[in-house]
Amino acid sequence: MNTKCSILLLIAALGGFCSCKNNDEVFAPKVITNINVVNASADTLNFYLNGTRQTNTSSLYPGGQSYYIKVPAGQQNYQFKKAGGFTDLFSMPLNLKDSTNNSLYITGESANDAFYTQDIIDTLTNFSTVRFVNAAPDAGNLDMTVGDTLSFTGKPFKSSSAFLSVGSGKKVVKIYQTGATMPIKDTTITLQPNRAYTLFAKGLLNGKGNAAFGVGTVINF
């Protein structure tokens, strides 16, 4: 009887020791980064992180953005499907640094049509901040002017400028093929003060409908 009691007491003591040991364990905090998925393609898309859908409230329409979403940093797998589809268009592994802002541009239906930028954003009081991204697959190198004071030159497909400051208000935005004097797109965009924007070329030069060449706007901040 005493032997049985001793064994039970020993088991209870060991259980208490293990429980205390587990409670004392220090778990490493999750390392987080931010990603904004920009749909520069002609399709309506849903995107997934390691198999879990991230566009839960709405799909990404052509020209739309997810805005910055907190995701785990490091190597992760991003998948894309057409809205209503069951098979992946493509998967894209990305290794994003922690505590950064990143934008992922989707311009077509394969991983070769996607690219990402790291977004280093500074805002100036009473000014707007603008950068130019070339997400138009067949347009070649592009120039862009914003109003009369800001210009970006010679940007190839999948490239981004830095963010630059410009006065806020209504701006005429023109996109040229590099070296040309006639714009291939001419539009007007209103910029708000204390905001950061990405203006991106999208679509195909001879595209129709959602695939038509144009200018998209991303609000980064």
Sequence and secondary structure as in RCSB ss.txt:
>XXXX:A:sequence
MNTKCSILLLIAALGGFCSCKNNDEVFAPKVITNINVVNASADTLNFYLNGTRQTNTSSLYPGGQSYYIKVPAGQ
QNYQFKKAGGFTDLFSMPLNLKDSTNNSLYITGESANDAFYTQDIIDTLTNFSTVRFVNAAPDAGNLDMTVGDTL
SFTGKPFKSSSAFLSVGSGKKVVKIYQTGATMPIKDTTITLQPNRAYTLFAKGLLNGKGNAAFGVGTVINF
>XXXX:A:secstr
 HHHHHHHHHHHHHHHHHHHHHHT       EEEEEEEE SSS EEEEETTEES  S  B TT B   EEEE EE
EEEEEEETT  S SEEEEEEE TT EEEEEE SSSGGGEEEEE      TTEEEEEEEEE TTS SEEEEETTTE
EEEEE TTEE   EEEE EEEEEEEEETT SS SEEEEEEE TT EEEEEEESBTT  GGGB EEEEEE  
